[in-house]
Each structure stands twice: as C-alpha cells, then as structure tokens.
Amino acid sequence: MNDAKNDAKFYKILIFVNSAVPLALLGWDAYFGRLGANPIEYFLRTTGVLTLVFLLLSLLITPLRKIFGWNQLIRYRRMIGLFAFFYGAVHLMTYSVFDKSFRIGAIVDDVWERPFIAFGMAAFIMLIPLAVTSTNGMIKRLGGKNWQRLHRLAYLAGIAGVVHFFMIQKSDYFYPVIFGVVLVVLLGYRLAKSKFAAQKLSGQIR
C-alpha cells in the first residue's frame, strides 16, 4: 500500500515538473529576448497550444482506463486538467495585459468584432467551473452524477478551443486539424460509450 502511494506521489511530482517546464522555458526565452520578432504573439500561440494539449490529455484518461485497464491514471487527471486551466489563464492574461493593456472596453470590442476571440473566451469560461469543482469536497457536494454532467463541459471547451485555434491560422492548418481529429475521436468514443450503456440499460429493463 505504501509503495503504491509513494509511486503515485512520485508520478504526480514528475507530471507537475514536466507540465511546468514549458512555461519555464518560455520565461527563459523571454528573458533573453528569444521569442522572435513578435514576442507577444509567440507567447500567446504557445500557451494556447499548451492549453489544448493538456485539455485533450485530460480527456484521454478515461478511454485509456477503459480500453487498457490503466485505472491508476485517474489519480493524475485532476492535475492535468488543472494545468489546462492554468495555461488557459496565462494565455488570457497575456492577451489582456500585454496585448490589450487590460483595457476592458478594447477586450469587449475584440470579442464582439473578432469571432475567434469569442470562441477562445468561451472555451476559457467553460474551464472555470471545471477548475473550481475539481476538489474531492466539490465532488461530494455536487454528487457524482451531477459532477460528471458538469465536467462534460470539457468537450465543449475543447471544441471551442479547436475552433479558436483554427480561425487564427492564416495558411497552415496542420496542427488545428490534428487537434480536431483527436477531439473528434475522443467525442466519438464518448458518444459510442453512452449509446452502448443506454442500449444495455434498455435491455436490462426489458
């Protein structure tokens, strides 16, 4: 038992450190002026991609558990999901502070006039309740089923995030398409699983 707890603690530390490394590297490159001709845009793109990466990784946990029986992965889903929220927050703050100088009017106008900004904002807003309700206490307070229903927002946030990423591209759509394909596969698995469960329940009722 103690060995299992120690292993879980070690892997959590490992995941935390590796998840924080991209931001540390960004900070290092920013300090030495290595973010290219447009540092703000580079920082925005990188943190946006990292948000999507961690969000999709968190959604990947359940299929991996169900298909391969890797149930221990559930211990790390919360941390991965919180890193998705963290990088989304860094992405938003970079945009709000460095790109718009925290001028609320300019941000509102941007959301209204540029649809890709609206999709990005929508994705982040949907991540907020997921981060707030990620604790064991909130799971108990909401109840397991209600918590699961709420956390389906992760898929909608993923869709909005992929659309946001796709719309900001001017020519090279390779990476947005990759993210889109991964999300479609994850959504397909989720829908197939729900349909199978409904059919099974219907058969039992009969």
Helices and strands as residue ranges (DSSP letters): H 2-31, H 39-68, G 71-73, H 74-93, I 94-99, H 104-113, H 115-132, H 136-142, H 144-150, H 153-168, H 174-205
